[in-house]
Amino acid sequence: MNVASHLLIDVLSGMVDAAVVISNDSDLEFPVRHARGLVPVGLVNPTKGYPAGRLNDAPTVGVGSHWWYQIKPADLHASQLATRTDDRQDHQARPMVSAPYTT
């Protein structure tokens, strides 16, 4: 299943009190719009660009309390594991990446 299906199934079945969608795909406009009528929806933009216009709306639409956030490089830097972690029995080192991951 995809993000849109899971969002609608979870919201319509009453399994969630709120939802967070991490995407900037304007194809999610329909499910996000309908979810906003039932639960607060947070939308996190993982791209460098502006949020897709079709995903924007007023925070008060539907049930309200909606919010938006754009991931910044500092967020990613702050979420990295420490280079080395020590506990009483073992020493672990974070794997070193020799080249940036590309798709």
C-alpha positions in Angstrom: 0.0 0.0 0.0 1.1 3.6 -0.4 1.1 6.6 1.9 -2.3 7.9 0.7 -4.0 4.6 1.4 -2.5 4.2 4.8 -3.4 7.8 5.7 -7.0 7.4 4.7 -7.4 3.9 6.3 -5.9 5.0 9.6 -7.9 8.3 9.7 -11.2 6.8 8.6 -11.0 3.8 10.9 -10.3 6.1 13.9 -7.0 4.5 14.5 -5.2 7.9 14.9 -5.9 11.1 16.7 -3.6 13.1 14.4 -1.3 12.4 11.4 2.1 13.4 10.2 2.9 13.1 6.5 6.6 13.4 5.4 6.3 14.2 1.8 6.1 17.1 -0.7 4.2 15.1 -3.3 1.3 17.1 -4.6 -0.5 13.8 -5.5 -1.3 13.6 -1.8 -3.6 16.6 -2.0 -6.8 14.6 -2.0 -6.1 12.3 1.0 -4.4 15.1 3.0 -7.4 17.4 2.4 -9.9 14.7 3.5 -7.8 13.7 6.6 -7.7 17.4 7.6 -11.4 17.3 7.9 -11.2 14.6 10.6 -7.8 15.0 12.4 -5.0 17.5 12.8 -2.4 16.9 10.1 1.3 17.8 10.3 3.0 18.1 6.9 6.8 17.8 6.8 8.6 18.8 3.6 11.8 16.7 3.2 12.9 18.7 0.1 14.9 21.9 -0.3 12.1 23.4 -2.4 8.9 25.2 -1.5 6.0 23.1 -0.2 3.8 21.8 -3.0 1.1 24.5 -3.3 -1.7 21.9 -3.4 -0.6 20.6 0.1 -0.9 24.0 1.7 -4.0 25.3 3.4 -4.9 27.3 6.4 -4.1 25.8 9.8 -7.8 26.2 10.7 -9.3 24.2 7.8 -11.4 21.2 8.9 -10.7 20.2 12.5 -7.8 22.7 12.6 -4.5 22.6 14.5 -2.6 21.6 11.3 1.0 22.5 10.9 3.9 22.5 8.4 7.6 22.1 8.7 10.5 22.0 6.2 13.5 19.8 7.2 16.7 21.8 7.3 20.3 20.5 7.0 20.8 21.3 10.7 17.9 18.9 11.5 19.6 16.0 9.7 23.0 16.9 11.3 21.5 16.9 14.8 19.8 13.5 14.3 23.0 11.6 13.4 24.4 9.0 15.7 27.5 9.9 17.6 30.8 8.8 15.9 31.5 6.4 18.8 29.3 5.1 21.5 30.6 3.4 24.6 28.9 1.2 27.1 30.3 -0.9 29.8 30.7 -4.0 27.7 31.3 -3.0 24.2 32.6 -0.2 22.0 30.6 0.6 18.9 31.7 2.9 16.0 29.3 4.4 13.5 30.0 3.1 10.0 32.0 5.5 7.9 30.5 6.3 4.5 33.1 6.8 1.8 30.8 8.4 -0.8 27.4 10.1 -0.6 24.5 7.8 -1.2 22.9 8.4 -4.5 19.9 6.8 -6.2 
